[in-house]
Structures are given as structure tokens and as C-alpha cells.
Amino acid sequence: MHTAVKLLALAAALGAAGGAAAQAKGDWTVKVGVNKITPKVESGDVSAPALPGTKADIGTDSKPIFNLAYFVTDNIVAELDLGVPYRHDLFGAGAIEGTGKLGTADVLPPTLFAQYRLFGANAVFRPYVGVGLTYAYFRRERGSAQLTAVLNTGGPASTFSLEAKWAPSVQLGASYRLNERWSVDGGVIKTKVKTTATYSTGQTQDIRLDPVAVNVGVTFKF
């Protein structure tokens, strides 16, 4: 209990620390860093004709990020999260678990957030929460020889596509001011997104991705 009180007191002291305003109404900031996306997959079955229980899993990927933010007020911020495409591996799961990589897909997930930042513009430490809208755009889906073996044994190479989706996101993070211009910033984003895979052999498969993204970077005010 005493430890929790001390931590809260420390956060309040950091939040109240004065100095030149680092992030205030009318300011623009850019953030450059790295982001790791980990899908929390719930896979449906591939539709018939397919082995019952044929499911999929999706691997993680880390890429550079670029975020642009505008301070509407000292505490309310509009942030656009951008970056390069993430490349995720797709693996067999369920009845075909252990069969290896079925393919790869690139995804661009630009997200627009509305944030609320705690404490005042002069604060050294500023936690924040945000809600936003993500557009999950899939491209360059590539099937493997293993996908063909599972869905179309002895036939032409199998391919697939993933349907682009709009999805809600929530965000929790904090920034720590190094000086008037520079800050260190980190956060966690949870997105609720479900897509449909359509295979060249005619089958479909619903997949809930629900990724968790963890990022850290440096922010510059201009």
C-alpha cells in the first residue's frame, strides 16, 4: 500500500514539474520508433471441401513507425499512426497444426486516434489514453507449397486474399520530456479486427486477428 502511494506521489510530482511548455495547444509533434504487432488469433475453419478443423495462426512482426500529432488543446490530441507494411507469416493450426507456413501477407494499418493527455503542458511526465479507428489493408498475399498441399493436392498452386477492414482501436501510453523539443514516448494499442480469407480453390475462412501493438520511440516538437 505504501509503495503504491509513493508511486502515485512520484507520478504527480513528475506531472507537476515546470519549465518551458513542451507540448501545448497548437503544437505539432512527430514520433519515430519501432512497433511490434502480435495478433491474438481466433481462427474459424476453412469451409468445405477441406479437412474439418482446418484453422490458421499468424505470426508477429516488428517495423519502424512514424506518428504525426496535433495538440487541439493542451490535453486533447489528434494523432495519425503510420509506418511501413508489416509482413506476417500464416501457419497451419487446428487439424493441420505442425504443417508449417501456409503463406505470407503484408498489412498497412494506419490509425487515427483522439487522445487525452494528463497533466499540464509543462509536465515532464504525461500519461495518455486514446480511442481510434484503424484501416487494416492487406496486400501481397502469397501462398506456399504447403498451402497447395493442404487445399489442392496435386493441383495448381493455391493463392488467397484477405478482406480489408475498418476496426476500432484503444491506446494507453506515456511520454517523458527530455527537453523543450524532445521526448521519449511508448504505448500499447489493442485493435479488434476480423477478416475473411478467400482461397483460389473456392473455400473461405473467417479469422479474428485482434492484434496487440507495443511501440517505443522519440518525439520531436516543431
C-alpha positions as CSV (number, residue, x, y, z in Angstrom):
1,M,0.0,0.0,0.0
2,H,2.8,2.4,1.0
3,T,4.6,1.6,-2.3
4,A,1.5,2.4,-4.4
5,V,1.1,5.7,-2.6
6,K,4.8,6.6,-3.2
7,L,4.4,5.7,-6.9
8,L,1.3,7.9,-7.2
9,A,3.1,10.7,-5.5
10,L,6.1,10.4,-7.8
11,A,3.8,10.5,-10.9
12,A,2.1,13.6,-9.6
13,A,5.4,15.3,-8.9
14,L,6.6,14.5,-12.4
15,G,3.3,15.7,-13.8
16,A,3.5,19.0,-11.9
17,A,7.2,19.7,-12.8
18,G,7.5,23.1,-14.5
19,G,9.6,24.5,-17.3
20,A,9.1,25.7,-20.8
21,A,5.9,24.3,-22.4
22,A,6.9,21.1,-24.2
23,Q,3.6,20.0,-25.7
24,A,0.8,22.7,-25.7
25,K,-2.2,23.8,-27.8
26,G,-1.3,24.4,-31.4
27,D,1.9,22.3,-31.3
28,W,2.8,19.6,-33.9
29,T,4.9,16.6,-33.0
30,V,6.5,13.7,-34.9
31,K,7.4,10.4,-33.4
32,V,9.8,7.9,-34.9
33,G,10.3,4.5,-33.3
34,V,9.7,0.8,-33.6
35,N,6.4,-1.1,-33.2
36,K,5.8,-4.9,-32.6
37,I,2.4,-6.3,-33.7
38,T,1.3,-9.6,-32.1
39,P,-2.0,-11.0,-33.4
40,K,-4.2,-12.7,-30.9
41,V,-5.8,-15.1,-33.4
42,E,-9.2,-16.9,-33.1
43,S,-9.5,-18.8,-36.4
44,G,-12.6,-20.3,-37.9
45,D,-12.5,-23.4,-40.0
46,V,-11.7,-23.4,-43.8
47,S,-15.1,-24.1,-45.5
48,A,-15.7,-27.3,-47.3
49,P,-14.2,-29.1,-49.1
50,A,-11.4,-29.1,-46.5
51,L,-10.3,-31.3,-43.6
52,P,-12.7,-30.5,-40.7
53,G,-10.9,-28.3,-38.1
54,T,-8.5,-26.7,-40.7
55,K,-7.5,-23.4,-39.0
56,A,-4.8,-20.8,-39.2
57,D,-2.4,-18.9,-37.0
58,I,-0.5,-15.7,-37.7
59,G,3.0,-14.7,-36.5
60,T,4.3,-11.4,-35.1
61,D,6.3,-8.7,-36.9
62,S,8.2,-5.5,-35.9
63,K,8.7,-2.5,-38.1
64,P,9.6,1.2,-37.9
65,I,6.7,3.7,-37.2
66,F,6.1,7.3,-37.9
67,N,3.4,9.2,-36.0
68,L,2.2,12.8,-36.5
69,A,0.2,14.5,-33.8
70,Y,-1.5,17.9,-33.4
71,F,-2.4,19.4,-30.0
72,V,-6.0,20.6,-30.3
73,T,-5.8,21.8,-26.7
74,D,-3.1,21.3,-24.0
75,N,-4.8,18.0,-23.3
76,I,-6.7,16.8,-26.4
77,V,-4.5,15.5,-29.2
78,A,-5.2,14.1,-32.7
79,E,-2.6,11.5,-33.7
80,L,-2.1,9.7,-37.0
81,D,-0.1,6.5,-36.8
82,L,1.7,5.5,-39.9
83,G,4.6,3.2,-40.9
84,V,5.8,0.7,-43.5
85,P,3.9,-2.5,-44.3
86,Y,4.1,-5.3,-41.8
87,R,4.7,-8.8,-43.1
88,H,3.0,-11.7,-41.2
89,D,3.5,-15.4,-41.7
90,L,0.5,-17.6,-41.8
91,F,0.7,-21.1,-40.2
92,G,-1.5,-24.2,-40.1
93,A,-3.5,-24.7,-36.9
94,G,-6.2,-27.0,-35.5
95,A,-6.3,-30.2,-37.6
96,I,-3.3,-29.1,-39.7
97,E,-1.1,-27.8,-36.8
98,G,2.5,-28.5,-37.4
99,T,2.2,-28.5,-41.2
100,G,4.4,-25.3,-41.4
101,K,4.0,-22.0,-43.1
102,L,1.0,-21.6,-45.4
103,G,1.9,-18.2,-46.8
104,T,2.6,-14.6,-46.0
105,A,0.7,-11.3,-46.2
106,D,1.6,-7.7,-45.9
107,V,-0.7,-5.3,-44.0
108,L,-0.8,-1.5,-43.7
109,P,-2.8,-0.4,-40.6
110,P,-3.0,3.4,-40.5
111,T,-4.8,4.6,-37.4
112,L,-6.3,7.9,-36.4
113,F,-6.5,8.5,-32.6
114,A,-8.2,11.0,-30.4
115,Q,-6.1,11.2,-27.2
116,Y,-6.4,12.7,-23.8
117,R,-3.1,13.6,-22.1
118,L,-3.0,14.0,-18.3
119,F,-1.3,16.9,-16.5
120,G,-0.5,20.3,-18.0
121,A,1.6,21.4,-21.0
122,N,4.7,22.0,-18.8
123,A,4.6,18.5,-17.3
124,V,7.7,16.3,-17.6
125,F,5.7,13.0,-17.5
126,R,2.4,12.8,-19.4
127,P,0.3,9.6,-19.5
128,Y,-2.4,9.4,-22.1
129,V,-5.3,7.3,-23.3
130,G,-6.8,7.2,-26.8
131,V,-9.5,5.8,-28.9
132,G,-9.2,5.5,-32.7
133,L,-10.1,3.9,-36.0
134,T,-7.8,1.6,-37.9
135,Y,-8.0,0.6,-41.5
136,A,-6.4,-2.8,-42.0
137,Y,-5.4,-3.0,-45.6
138,F,-4.0,-6.4,-46.7
139,R,-1.9,-6.8,-49.8
140,R,0.7,-9.1,-51.5
141,E,-0.8,-12.3,-50.1
142,R,1.4,-15.2,-51.1
143,G,0.5,-18.9,-50.7
144,S,3.2,-21.5,-50.1
145,A,3.7,-25.1,-51.5
146,Q,2.3,-26.2,-48.2
147,L,-1.0,-24.3,-48.7
148,T,-1.3,-26.1,-52.1
149,A,-0.7,-29.5,-50.4
150,V,-3.4,-28.8,-47.8
151,L,-6.1,-27.3,-50.1
152,N,-5.3,-28.5,-53.6
153,T,-3.1,-31.6,-53.5
154,G,-1.7,-32.3,-57.0
155,G,-3.3,-29.3,-58.5
156,P,-2.2,-25.7,-59.4
157,A,-0.6,-23.5,-56.8
158,S,-3.1,-22.2,-54.3
159,T,-3.4,-18.5,-53.5
160,F,-5.5,-16.4,-51.1
161,S,-6.7,-12.9,-50.4
162,L,-7.6,-11.1,-47.1
163,E,-10.5,-8.6,-47.0
164,A,-9.6,-5.1,-45.9
165,K,-11.5,-3.9,-42.7
166,W,-12.2,-0.9,-40.6
167,A,-11.7,-1.6,-36.9
168,P,-11.8,0.2,-33.5
169,S,-8.6,0.6,-31.5
170,V,-7.8,1.7,-27.9
171,Q,-4.4,3.1,-26.8
172,L,-2.6,3.5,-23.5
173,G,0.8,5.3,-23.3
174,A,3.0,7.9,-21.8
175,S,5.7,10.4,-22.8
176,Y,8.6,11.7,-20.8
177,R,10.1,15.1,-21.7
178,L,13.9,15.3,-22.1
179,N,13.9,19.0,-23.0
180,E,11.7,21.6,-24.7
181,R,11.7,19.8,-28.0
182,W,12.5,16.1,-27.4
183,S,10.6,13.4,-25.5
184,V,10.6,9.6,-25.1
185,D,7.3,8.0,-25.8
186,G,5.9,4.5,-25.5
187,G,2.5,2.9,-25.7
188,V,0.3,-0.2,-26.2
189,I,-2.6,-0.4,-28.8
190,K,-5.3,-3.0,-28.9
191,T,-7.3,-3.4,-32.1
192,K,-10.5,-5.5,-32.6
193,V,-10.5,-6.7,-36.2
194,K,-12.0,-9.7,-38.0
195,T,-11.3,-10.5,-41.7
196,T,-12.1,-13.2,-44.2
197,A,-9.6,-15.2,-46.2
198,T,-10.7,-16.3,-49.7
199,Y,-8.8,-19.1,-51.3
200,S,-8.3,-19.7,-55.0
201,T,-9.8,-23.2,-54.5
202,G,-13.1,-21.6,-53.6
203,Q,-13.0,-22.0,-49.8
204,T,-13.3,-19.2,-47.3
205,Q,-12.2,-18.7,-43.7
206,D,-13.1,-16.2,-41.0
207,I,-10.2,-15.1,-38.9
208,R,-10.3,-12.8,-35.8
209,L,-6.9,-11.1,-35.5
210,D,-7.3,-8.7,-32.5
211,P,-3.6,-7.6,-32.5
212,V,-1.7,-6.0,-29.7
213,A,0.9,-3.5,-30.7
214,V,3.7,-2.3,-28.4
215,N,5.8,0.7,-29.5
216,V,8.6,2.9,-28.2
217,G,10.2,5.9,-29.9
218,V,11.4,9.5,-29.7
219,T,9.2,12.6,-30.2
220,F,10.2,16.0,-31.6
221,K,8.1,19.1,-31.3
222,F,8.1,21.6,-34.1
